[in-house]
C-alpha cells in the first residue's frame, strides 16, 4: 500500500512539473536567456555586428559619458517629481471613490482608469498636439486671459519637462488608483466607526488609519512606478524626441539612439541598459528599507 501511495504521489508531482514545464521553458527562453546575452554583450565593443570582447571598456566609457549623465539627471528629475505626485493623487482619488455616499462610482472609476489602457503612442501624439504652440492648452489659457503669449511647452527645456510629467501622471494615476482602491475596500469599516466615536476628524482618520494600512500598497506602487519611470521611453520619443537639446532625454531613449539612431553600438547600449538594472535594484532596496519592511 505504501509503495502504491508513493507511486501515486510521484505521478502527481510529475504531472505538476509537466504542467509548468512549458511556462518555465518560455520564461527561460524569452527572459533569462536574453538577459544573460545582454550582459555578455555589454563586454563587447564595435560597430554593428562587428563586435569583439573588450573587457570593461564600455563600463569605463560609461563613467565619462556626459550624454549618459544628462539622461540620468533627466530621468531622476521625472522620478523625483512625478512619482510622489502621482501616488498622492492616486491615493486621494481612491479615498474619494471609496466613499459609500458617492453616486456614479462605477463611471468615475472607469473614467479615471481609462487613460492607462490607451495606446502609449496614440496618447503621446495627442499630448504633443494639445501642448503645441497653437494647441488647445495655449488657446484655452489665452482665451481666459491667464496668459499674454503662448507657452513653449515643447521647445522650452523647462516646460518640455513639465509636459512630460503631466503626460505620464495623467496616464498612470488611474492605474495606481486601482491598487489603492482595492486595498481600501478590504479595510474593516468598524475601524473608522470606532475612530469617529472617539472624535477623530476626517484628516486624522486618513493619516492615522488609512495611510498606515495602505503602507504595503504605497511601497508596491512606489517600486513599480520607479521601475516604469526609469524605463520611460514612449512619451519622450513621441512628444519631445528628447529635446530641446537633450533637455528631456531619458536613459531608455539614449539606449535607443545608441542602437538605432547613431552608428549602431549594441555593446555600449547593453552596458547602459544594465545601468538601469543596477539603479532599479538600489532604489527598490532603499524603498523597502525606508518603509521598514524587513519581510
matplotlib code that plots the C-alpha trace (Angstrom):
import matplotlib.pyplot as plt

x = [0.0, 2.8, 4.5, 1.3, 0.8, 4.4, 3.9, 0.7, 2.5, 5.4, 3.0, 1.2, 4.5, 5.5, 2.1, 2.6, 6.0, 4.7, 2.1, 4.6, 7.4, 6.2, 5.9, 9.3, 10.9, 9.3, 10.4, 14.0, 14.0, 12.5, 13.6, 16.7, 18.5, 18.2, 19.3, 22.4, 23.2, 22.8, 25.2, 27.8, 27.1, 27.9, 31.6, 31.9, 32.7, 32.5, 30.1, 27.0, 27.6, 31.4, 31.8, 34.7, 35.3, 36.9, 36.5, 35.3, 35.9, 32.2, 31.8, 34.8, 33.3, 30.0, 31.7, 32.9, 29.8, 28.3, 25.2, 24.5, 24.7, 22.4, 19.9, 20.3, 19.7, 16.6, 15.2, 15.7, 14.1, 11.0, 11.2, 11.6, 8.8, 6.3, 6.2, 5.3, 2.8, 1.1, 1.0, -0.5, -3.1, -3.9, -4.4, -6.6, -8.7, -9.2, -10.3, -12.9, -14.1, -14.4, -17.0, -20.2, -22.2, -20.7, -23.0, -21.9, -18.8, -18.5, -18.5, -15.8, -13.6, -13.8, -13.1, -10.0, -8.7, -9.3, -6.1, -3.9, -5.5, -4.9, -2.1, 1.1, 1.9, -1.6, -1.9, 1.6, 0.8, -2.4, -0.5, 2.0, -0.7, -2.6, 0.6, 1.8, 2.4, -1.0, -2.5, -5.7, -4.0, -2.4, -5.6, -7.7, -5.2, -5.0, -8.8, -9.2, -6.6, -4.3, -1.5, -0.5, 1.6, 1.7, 3.9, 6.5, 5.5, 7.6, 10.5, 11.4, 13.6, 11.7, 8.2, 9.1, 9.9, 6.6, 4.7, 6.3, 5.5, 1.9, 1.6, 2.8, 0.9, -2.3, -1.8, -0.6, -2.6, -5.6, -3.5, -2.2, -5.6, -6.9, -4.4, -5.3, -9.0, -8.9, -6.9, -9.3, -12.2, -10.5, -10.2, -12.9, -15.3, -15.7, -12.2, -13.4, -16.6, -14.6, -12.4, -15.4, -16.9, -13.6, -13.9, -11.3, -11.7, -11.6, -7.9, -6.9, -8.6, -6.8, -3.3, -3.7, -5.7, -5.8, -2.2, -0.6, -3.0, -2.1, 1.7, 2.2, 0.4, 2.3, 5.5, 4.4, 3.2, 6.4, 8.6, 6.6, 6.4, 10.1, 10.8, 8.4, 9.9, 13.5, 12.3, 10.5, 10.6, 7.3, 6.2, 9.6, 10.1, 6.7, 6.3, 9.7, 12.1, 14.5, 14.7, 15.2, 18.9, 18.7, 16.6, 14.2, 16.4, 15.8, 18.1, 15.8, 15.8, 19.6, 19.8, 17.5, 19.7, 22.9, 21.3, 19.4, 19.8, 23.6, 26.2, 24.9, 26.8, 25.0, 27.7, 27.6, 23.8, 23.7, 26.0, 23.7, 20.7, 22.4, 22.9, 19.1, 19.1, 21.5, 19.5, 16.3, 17.9, 19.4, 16.3, 14.0, 16.3, 16.3, 12.5, 11.9, 14.4, 12.8, 9.4, 10.7, 9.6, 12.0, 10.0]
y = [0.0, 2.4, 1.6, 2.4, 5.7, 6.6, 5.9, 8.0, 10.9, 10.7, 10.7, 13.7, 15.6, 14.6, 15.8, 19.1, 19.6, 18.8, 21.5, 24.2, 22.9, 24.9, 28.1, 27.6, 26.9, 30.1, 32.2, 30.9, 31.3, 34.8, 36.4, 34.9, 33.9, 37.5, 38.9, 36.8, 37.5, 41.3, 41.0, 39.3, 41.8, 44.7, 43.4, 43.8, 46.8, 47.5, 48.9, 47.0, 43.2, 43.6, 43.1, 41.8, 41.2, 44.3, 43.7, 46.6, 49.2, 50.0, 50.5, 52.8, 54.8, 55.0, 56.8, 59.6, 59.8, 63.3, 62.4, 59.4, 61.5, 64.1, 61.3, 60.0, 63.5, 64.0, 60.6, 61.1, 64.5, 62.8, 60.2, 62.5, 64.9, 62.7, 59.5, 61.1, 63.4, 60.5, 58.3, 61.1, 61.8, 58.1, 57.7, 60.8, 59.8, 56.3, 57.6, 59.8, 57.0, 54.6, 56.9, 54.9, 58.2, 58.9, 58.3, 57.0, 55.5, 53.0, 55.8, 57.8, 54.7, 53.7, 57.3, 57.7, 54.2, 54.5, 56.5, 53.6, 51.3, 53.7, 53.3, 54.9, 56.2, 57.5, 59.4, 60.8, 62.2, 63.7, 65.4, 66.7, 68.5, 69.6, 71.2, 72.6, 76.3, 76.7, 73.8, 73.6, 74.2, 77.5, 78.5, 78.0, 79.8, 82.8, 83.0, 83.0, 85.8, 83.8, 84.2, 87.1, 84.9, 81.1, 78.9, 77.0, 73.6, 71.5, 73.8, 75.3, 73.0, 73.7, 73.4, 70.4, 68.6, 69.8, 68.5, 65.0, 65.0, 66.0, 63.3, 60.4, 61.5, 61.6, 58.1, 56.2, 57.8, 55.7, 52.5, 53.1, 54.2, 50.7, 49.2, 51.7, 51.3, 47.5, 47.8, 50.4, 48.0, 45.4, 47.7, 47.0, 49.9, 49.3, 50.8, 54.1, 53.9, 53.4, 56.4, 58.6, 57.7, 58.7, 62.0, 61.6, 64.0, 63.0, 64.1, 62.4, 59.2, 59.5, 60.0, 57.7, 54.8, 54.9, 55.7, 53.2, 50.4, 51.3, 51.1, 47.8, 49.3, 52.5, 50.5, 48.4, 51.3, 53.3, 50.4, 49.7, 53.4, 53.8, 50.9, 52.4, 55.8, 54.6, 52.8, 55.9, 56.0, 56.3, 59.7, 61.3, 59.7, 60.9, 64.2, 65.9, 63.3, 64.1, 67.8, 70.5, 69.9, 66.7, 68.5, 65.6, 62.8, 59.6, 56.6, 54.4, 56.8, 57.1, 53.3, 53.5, 56.2, 54.2, 51.1, 52.6, 56.3, 56.7, 54.3, 51.0, 50.4, 47.4, 46.6, 50.1, 50.2, 46.9, 48.5, 51.5, 49.0, 47.3, 50.6, 50.8, 47.3, 48.4, 51.6, 49.7, 47.2, 50.0, 52.2, 49.2, 48.2, 51.7, 52.0, 48.7, 49.7, 53.2, 51.6, 49.4, 46.2, 43.5, 40.6]
z = [0.0, 0.9, -2.4, -4.3, -2.4, -3.1, -6.8, -6.9, -5.2, -7.7, -10.6, -9.2, -8.8, -12.4, -13.7, -11.9, -13.3, -16.8, -16.4, -15.6, -17.8, -20.8, -18.9, -17.3, -20.7, -22.2, -19.3, -19.5, -23.3, -23.6, -20.3, -18.7, -21.9, -23.4, -20.1, -20.0, -23.7, -23.0, -20.1, -22.2, -25.0, -22.6, -22.5, -26.3, -28.4, -32.1, -34.7, -35.8, -35.8, -35.9, -32.1, -30.1, -26.4, -24.8, -21.1, -19.0, -21.8, -22.1, -18.3, -18.2, -21.1, -19.2, -16.3, -18.6, -20.9, -20.4, -22.5, -20.3, -17.1, -18.8, -19.4, -15.8, -14.5, -16.6, -15.7, -12.0, -12.2, -13.7, -11.0, -8.0, -9.1, -10.9, -8.8, -5.4, -7.1, -8.9, -5.8, -3.7, -6.4, -6.8, -3.0, -2.7, -5.7, -4.3, -1.0, -2.6, -4.9, -1.9, -0.2, 0.1, -0.4, -3.8, -6.7, -10.1, -8.6, -11.4, -14.0, -12.2, -11.6, -15.3, -16.5, -14.3, -15.1, -18.8, -19.7, -18.7, -21.3, -24.2, -26.6, -25.4, -28.9, -29.5, -26.3, -26.6, -30.1, -28.7, -25.9, -28.4, -30.3, -27.2, -25.8, -29.2, -29.6, -31.2, -29.3, -27.3, -23.9, -25.0, -26.8, -23.7, -21.4, -23.8, -24.2, -20.4, -20.3, -18.0, -20.5, -22.7, -25.0, -25.7, -23.5, -25.5, -24.0, -26.4, -27.4, -24.0, -21.8, -18.5, -20.0, -22.0, -18.8, -17.3, -20.3, -19.9, -16.2, -16.9, -19.6, -17.5, -14.4, -16.5, -17.8, -14.8, -11.9, -12.6, -12.8, -9.3, -8.1, -8.7, -6.2, -3.5, -4.1, -3.8, -0.6, 0.9, 0.2, 2.4, 5.4, 8.0, 8.2, 12.0, 12.4, 11.0, 13.1, 16.3, 15.3, 14.7, 18.1, 19.7, 18.0, 15.2, 12.3, 8.7, 8.2, 11.4, 10.3, 6.9, 8.4, 11.4, 9.9, 6.1, 5.3, 7.8, 6.5, 2.9, 3.6, 1.6, -1.4, -1.2, -1.2, -4.1, -6.3, -5.4, -6.6, -9.8, -10.6, -10.1, -12.4, -15.0, -14.8, -15.2, -18.4, -19.7, -23.5, -25.4, -24.1, -24.7, -28.1, -29.4, -27.6, -27.5, -29.1, -26.1, -26.9, -26.9, -26.8, -24.7, -22.1, -21.8, -23.0, -20.9, -20.3, -22.4, -25.3, -25.1, -25.4, -28.5, -30.0, -29.4, -31.1, -34.0, -34.4, -34.2, -35.6, -34.0, -30.8, -29.3, -26.8, -25.2, -25.4, -23.4, -20.8, -20.4, -20.2, -17.3, -15.5, -15.3, -13.7, -11.1, -10.4, -10.0, -7.6, -5.5, -5.4, -4.7, -1.8, -0.4, -0.7, 1.2, 3.9, 4.3, 4.5, 7.3, 5.6, 6.6, 5.3]

ax = plt.figure().add_subplot(projection="3d")
ax.plot(x, y, z, "-o")
ax.set_aspect("equal")
plt.show()
